[in-house]
Amino acid sequence: MPEALSKPDAAGDGQRASNTDPPCRVALLGFGTVGRAVAKILCETPQPTLQLTHIVNRNVERKKQPWVPSHVVWTDDVQSVLNSDVDVILELIGGLTPAHEIVRGALESGKSVVTANKQLIARYGPDLLQLAAGRGCQLEFGASVAGGVPVLPALRTGLCGDRLHGIAGILNGTCNYILSRIEHARIPFSEALEEAQARGYAEADASEDLDGGDAKAKLAILALAGLRARVAPESVRARTIRAIDAIDFDYAAELGCTIRQISRADLKGDCLRAEVGPCLVPLDSPFGRVQRNLNLVLTSGEYGGDMAFLGAGAGGDPTAVAVVSDLMFVAESLCGRRTTSGTQVSAPAVGSDFETPWYLRFYVRDQPGIVARLAEIMAAHRLNIDSLLQKPGFDKAALPFVITLEPCRDSALHPALEKMSGLDFSIRPCLCLPILR
Ligand SMILES: NC(=O)c1ccc[n+]([C@@H]2O[C@H](COP(=O)([O-])OP(=O)(O)OC[C@H]3O[C@@H](n4cnc5c(N)ncnc54)[C@H](OP(=O)(O)O)[C@@H]3O)[C@@H](O)[C@H]2O)c1
């Protein structure tokens, strides 16, 4: 199935946007955090190839701004804009409804689309790219992962000459903020979450962030752009960060590590492994050094080796820069009469059976023979213990200690974990984290 993935050279057929070409007419849909910041850039730094013609929002009257030039039409009628002669639709409404219908309608009528909508691209990206290619127009979504960090354009242009086999990232600023705060302020998870909510880094219901839903969508988009693989977000396994305690950072530090929410995918032949969840990462590694709400993406390529992309993963202004960059690219492409080129994507079976060393944290009611019983179960499942860590001074009624395991597959570990979770001295489910080296 030919689908449009590689970003075409903006005017690769030798044509350039000349000074006499009329600018691309752009309609901005959604005047919220990102939409407003995009409009600011377009009004304060006019581009010769772009002309903002419409701003669309529901109940638009309350949105009007004096700094927007008077020729711009403010409206809440999406359909009239889709039926107009605008060249590019900028979808910054978010969510699936009505964004999906709007974007599909725009592409069907031959209008190019720029969007920052991760849900839309994670779920419908491959089909919409194919539609765009078929209609001779473009779909750009550079801001949908890692906000202002230009990792998607890099994957689709700068790295498309490599054969990438691995992508891993810290893609959710909320989780990274919370984990960094637990690490440095030694506060419980619940307090770090409340703090993140008070500062506007987490929503009132932060489940999408904490339990990995947000990162799964972003990982699916990275897999599409970088690994050329169609991955349904719901097929990616996610583990929550809710069980992480300050004590886990103490034990992780003894292992030279810290804990971060990592989204990772690797492709070997027809098999793609993908997972989102908290992992131990070395303190001195790129992941270990990412603090607060920054994003980091690392890629591994067969020829180019490893690359890193770090920066602001969210926020109106950084995200708007990514959106305007996409817009400029589309405008130049349209003037150069270039359209999106086709590239094959595969549809591999998605699993999560990574082979890594593991960190197992137990909370037990202390009694003789605990380690022997755990070791017996591990030996029966052919799991090798690497180390045993126990800090002194804890209440014997709720004693945390850690066992680390030598590398083994997730599928080999889980039957043993099930057996261990049923033991009478265990007072909390075992926390099980991969250790990434
Ligand atoms: N914010 C970030 O840091 C960030 C980073 C990366 C990507 N993104 C993505 O960028 C997109 C926009 O995010 P945002 O933070 O700017 O969201 P936002 O602040 O909620 O803005 C959305 C805007 O769209 C309007 N809207 C919603 N539904 C509409 C409809 N059916 N018809 C017309 N207008 C409608 C909203 O109007 P009301 O004022 O009435 O609600 C609001 O003005 C999302 O896809 C998001 O995932 C955001």
The ligand as an SDF file (V2000), in Angstrom:
LIG
                    3D

 48 52  0  0  0  0  0  0  0  0999 V2000
   -0.8530   22.9690   24.1650 N   0  0  0  0  0  0  0  0  0  0  0  0
    0.2770   22.3380   23.8540 C   0  0  0  0  0  0  0  0  0  0  0  0
    1.3130   22.5280   24.4960 O   0  0  0  0  0  0  0  0  0  0  0  0
    0.3040   21.3580   22.7140 C   0  0  0  0  0  0  0  0  0  0  0  0
    1.5170   20.7280   22.3750 C   0  0  0  0  0  0  0  0  0  0  0  0
    1.5570   19.8550   21.2700 C   0  0  0  0  0  0  0  0  0  0  0  0
    0.3790   19.6040   20.5690 C   0  0  0  0  0  0  0  0  0  0  0  0
   -0.7960   20.2150   20.9580 N   0  0  0  0  0  0  0  0  0  0  0  0
   -2.0010   19.9070   20.1860 C   0  0  0  0  0  0  0  0  0  0  0  0
   -2.4680   21.1040   19.5740 O   0  0  0  0  0  0  0  0  0  0  0  0
   -3.8950   21.0310   19.4430 C   0  0  0  0  0  0  0  0  0  0  0  0
   -4.4990   22.2670   20.1090 C   0  0  0  0  0  0  0  0  0  0  0  0
   -4.1330   22.2640   21.4680 O   0  0  0  0  0  0  0  0  0  0  0  0
   -4.3950   23.5200   22.4150 P   0  0  0  0  0  0  0  0  0  0  0  0
   -3.5870   23.2870   23.6400 O   0  0  0  0  0  0  0  0  0  0  0  0
   -4.2190   24.7800   21.6640 O   0  0  0  0  0  0  0  0  0  0  0  0
   -5.9590   23.3110   22.7560 O   0  0  0  0  0  0  0  0  0  0  0  0
   -6.9730   24.3990   23.3090 P   0  0  0  0  0  0  0  0  0  0  0  0
   -6.2720   25.4540   24.0500 O   0  0  0  0  0  0  0  0  0  0  0  0
   -8.0680   23.6280   23.9850 O   0  0  0  0  0  0  0  0  0  0  0  0
   -7.5570   25.0650   21.9660 O   0  0  0  0  0  0  0  0  0  0  0  0
   -8.5250   24.4520   21.1500 C   0  0  0  0  0  0  0  0  0  0  0  0
   -9.3350   25.5490   20.5230 C   0  0  0  0  0  0  0  0  0  0  0  0
  -10.2300   24.9500   19.5970 O   0  0  0  0  0  0  0  0  0  0  0  0
  -11.5460   25.4310   19.8480 C   0  0  0  0  0  0  0  0  0  0  0  0
  -12.4880   24.3850   19.5100 N   0  0  0  0  0  0  0  0  0  0  0  0
  -12.6540   23.1990   20.1030 C   0  0  0  0  0  0  0  0  0  0  0  0
  -13.6000   22.4790   19.4860 N   0  0  0  0  0  0  0  0  0  0  0  0
  -14.0470   23.2540   18.4740 C   0  0  0  0  0  0  0  0  0  0  0  0
  -15.0400   23.0810   17.4670 C   0  0  0  0  0  0  0  0  0  0  0  0
  -15.7520   21.9450   17.3910 N   0  0  0  0  0  0  0  0  0  0  0  0
  -15.2220   24.0580   16.5730 N   0  0  0  0  0  0  0  0  0  0  0  0
  -14.5260   25.2090   16.6510 C   0  0  0  0  0  0  0  0  0  0  0  0
  -13.5890   25.4410   17.5630 N   0  0  0  0  0  0  0  0  0  0  0  0
  -13.3480   24.4750   18.4730 C   0  0  0  0  0  0  0  0  0  0  0  0
  -11.5630   25.7350   21.3380 C   0  0  0  0  0  0  0  0  0  0  0  0
  -12.5730   26.6430   21.6520 O   0  0  0  0  0  0  0  0  0  0  0  0
  -13.0430   26.8940   23.1600 P   0  0  0  0  0  0  0  0  0  0  0  0
  -12.2590   28.0810   23.6240 O   0  0  0  0  0  0  0  0  0  0  0  0
  -14.5000   27.1300   23.0620 O   0  0  0  0  0  0  0  0  0  0  0  0
  -12.7500   25.6380   23.9460 O   0  0  0  0  0  0  0  0  0  0  0  0
  -10.1690   26.3290   21.5330 C   0  0  0  0  0  0  0  0  0  0  0  0
  -10.1380   27.7010   21.2430 O   0  0  0  0  0  0  0  0  0  0  0  0
   -4.3230   19.7150   20.0910 C   0  0  0  0  0  0  0  0  0  0  0  0
   -4.4450   18.7340   19.1080 O   0  0  0  0  0  0  0  0  0  0  0  0
   -3.1650   19.3980   21.0190 C   0  0  0  0  0  0  0  0  0  0  0  0
   -3.0270   18.0200   21.2940 O   0  0  0  0  0  0  0  0  0  0  0  0
   -0.8520   21.0830   21.9910 C   0  0  0  0  0  0  0  0  0  0  0  0
  1  2  1  0
  2  3  2  0
  2  4  1  0
  4  5  1  0
  4 48  2  0
  5  6  2  0
  6  7  1  0
  7  8  2  0
  8  9  1  0
  8 48  1  0
  9 10  1  0
  9 46  1  0
 10 11  1  0
 11 12  1  0
 11 44  1  0
 12 13  1  0
 13 14  1  0
 14 15  2  0
 14 16  1  0
 14 17  1  0
 17 18  1  0
 18 19  2  0
 18 20  1  0
 18 21  1  0
 21 22  1  0
 22 23  1  0
 23 24  1  0
 23 42  1  0
 24 25  1  0
 25 26  1  0
 25 36  1  0
 26 27  1  0
 26 35  1  0
 27 28  2  0
 28 29  1  0
 29 30  1  0
 29 35  2  0
 30 31  1  0
 30 32  2  0
 32 33  1  0
 33 34  2  0
 34 35  1  0
 36 37  1  0
 36 42  1  0
 37 38  1  0
 38 39  2  0
 38 40  1  0
 38 41  1  0
 42 43  1  0
 44 45  1  0
 44 46  1  0
 46 47  1  0
M  CHG  2   8   1  16  -1
M  END
$$$$
